[in-house]
Amino acid sequence: MQKQVVKVGIAVLGTVGKKVAAAIDQGVSGVRLAGVAARDKDAATEWLGQLSSKPGILSFEEMAQECDVIVECAPSALLPDIVEPALRAGKTVVVLSCGALLARPDLVELARETGGRIHVPTGALLGLDAVAAAAEGKISSVRMITRKPVKGLVGAPFLEENRIDISAIQAPMQVFSGTAREAAVGFPANLNVAVALSLAGIGPDATQLEIWADPALTRNTHTIVVDSDSARFEMTIENIPTENPKTGRITAQSVVAALRKMGAPLQVGT
């Protein structure tokens, strides 16, 4: 029996979107790049010219109709425009801007009603399988400590609103302490990983987070510490940034791995 090919759409064609598109074009078994969305269609057309596949440039609504899986890798403000039409069509959406989901619980309800699915990949974090497994029992605490180079945090709304200037710091500086929900509002381009961690575990209001700006760092570093009735674990990942200092290289690779897993005869991980 011939395996059905999954048609993937990418919204939008930015730093992560281009990496995912290039990987699919080079070959992911059972997956075909069927379309992309882009803010600058002329630039997108030029970039797509290097691919062997020739995906169309689609609106979000067109993508929802023509693709089986839509990868959301856009500014968080665009999440509802991308996700809602896809879910109404009963499609699967791979969501990277998961922090924006906290303000739109209706999208989860919409997925439940239509049979659509929202998939949050591991992204730039690690250990979500272990956290989800621990959550089948009782988790007493989840804490995350994020340390980033200064340029990876400059411009965050929380820093701007509280007039926290980190541009000239000479030593590590803690700039935030609070919950994952609060971090999603204050650092929408930086801390989707914290929200993903909270959704896998004990929720955004119980997951605690510290954020540090560190002028000596060149990598985005996340440490998670979990205490539960089945295990205590602590894990750290040091991500190499892309040309966008707010995004790690491994984020796009996580999406590609998730797409590859969808069509794989052997799947590893929870």
Secondary structure as UniProt FT lines:
FT   STRAND          6..11
FT   HELIX           15..27
FT   TURN            29..30
FT   STRAND          31..37
FT   HELIX           41..48
FT   TURN            49..50
FT   STRAND          56..57
FT   HELIX           60..66
FT   STRAND          69..72
FT   HELIX           76..78
FT   HELIX           79..88
FT   TURN            89..90
FT   STRAND          92..95
FT   HELIX           98..103
FT   HELIX           105..114
FT   STRAND          117..119
FT   TURN            123..124
FT   HELIX           128..134
FT   TURN            135..136
FT   STRAND          139..148
FT   HELIX           150..152
FT   TURN            153..155
FT   HELIX           157..161
FT   TURN            162..163
FT   TURN            167..168
FT   STRAND          173..179
FT   HELIX           180..186
FT   TURN            188..190
FT   HELIX           192..200
FT   TURN            201..202
FT   TURN            204..206
FT   STRAND          208..213
FT   TURN            215..216
FT   STRAND          220..228
FT   STRAND          232..239
FT   TURN            245..246
FT   HELIX           249..262
//
